[in-house]
């Protein structure tokens, strides 16, 4: 988001007529709206701070009550705005950047989420990195910044615990629970299952396998995705072979982290991006078969050329190792919910079923490429170029969003390809 003059933006917004704009004009309008929204959010921060001062003097209600009553906000959004002001008070440079439009309220909310459950010492340590955090926020998409803040908080907690990062997993296991109830109005039955990351990934590995089987039998693709998810859960739990099924869990960790412990750019997580304690991964490695990046445990080649049209399980495993989400730069749909797309079409143009030709795309972006007229190419270093249906270049950038050993992938930029 680039900084610009607030008065000029307001004047432009008053004169804007989206109904007659082309794509580039709409993009400019969206940027102006984002800048104006940031300026309004910064003003609300100042109002919230003043309200807190008045409340402390007994001359007004707490900020959350005012935001909810007079701001037309839900109690949840009022709480978020309240926490946003506290972050700005602790990090004045972020408030200035919000006013200038170089960061958004989403960046501040990401910071608030990352420090919410930290103790005072660790919180202060994270916030002391104000300059580095602001530099990241000004160049990173909110989703990337939020993940990096979360990883930084995890690194600081692990460092403070002198390597006993398994304590967090033990606490999560203790808090795990299951609850059942029936809605008296709809008659629908609810099951709420709260699990630690390891057992959650084991459960969803079984569900993912069941869903893949169901999709193979759903030849016409007529079953809605939500219903397919429900059927997969039931199949995974109650299928005839469920008791004997051993779910496959893929854990991704860079060598530096595995040997020496967490560092600021560690990768230590499940294939869906859920962080795991390093000590837990080390324990899992004692009993696990470690699969190489190119060959599986039996030495089978991942690149199978034209001997198969659909991606093999080892290939899907390799795709998950490189991509957390859909390969579109603005999409956060997880890889497990994506289709494996042949960048050079298998049928029409003889594209190989090789890793170098495969990318994960969600259903929306898969449709955009196949039926929507969007162009997509991929270089050997997995840099993708998206081209609009009118032939104009739209976005060029890396698709891999995991970067161990201090190598940070370039930020993904917003674009106008349809998103989920």
C-alpha angles and dihedrals in degrees: 000000000000125000119244141162112292096211092051091049092051091050091050092049092053090054096042120120109185092184092075100035127112123221098276092047090051090050089054090048092051090052091050091049090050091051092048091047091052090051090051091047090052090051090051089052090057091046091050091050092051090047090054090053091050091048090052088055091049092246099113145017122269116285094251092058092050093046091050097044102039102019097059090235131140117245088254093054091043089055090050092051090048092053090046090060091051090054091050090050090052093042110035093177089063090055090052090049091049091053091049092048096239091120131027135227086255090066091053091047090051089055092047091052093050095053099036097097099031123112117248095262096049091043091053091047092053094046090049086071089070097136095050092044092052092049089053093046093052093056104030133079112246093251092053092044091050092051092048092049090050092049092047091051090049090050092051092048091050091048091051090051092055094237097318093120091141087079089079092054091047090053091048091051090051091051093048113116145155126222131184130194141154123233105237093208102046101024089228117145119230128202117188115193119185113190142171114254096259097052091039091056091048090053094047093045087062091045092049090052091050091048092051090053092049092050091053090056093043093079097167093047089229098136111098114242094241091054091046089055091052092048090049093053092050092046093049093050102036105025118127092250098038094106092056097039116111109203118224115231120192115206119189120204132156118236094243092056094044093052104032105020135247121342128180093271099038124150109208110143148102119278089265093058100258109147119239130194112259091229090057092050090050089054092048090051090061090067101025132093106238108220118209118235096248104024128043125228092282094048095253114161116248094208103074098169114203095337088099135024100203122059115263123235091256089052092050088049090053092048090052089050091059102034131047093183147008110314093241108109095236100037124105099182107132121248092245089063092048134089120235103245126205104224089200101043114251097214105034101035105020096250113179124240090238129132089247089062100042130091132167113243128178118231093263096052092038088057091046090058099041103035105008098066096244118145123223129183131174130206124210090261088056095252108153128208119202119201125195120237088255089062096253118135109252111175137355121185147113120297100199109096100184118084119171129183097040097305108130118197115236112263119270114238129218118257140168104255107124111271134200 
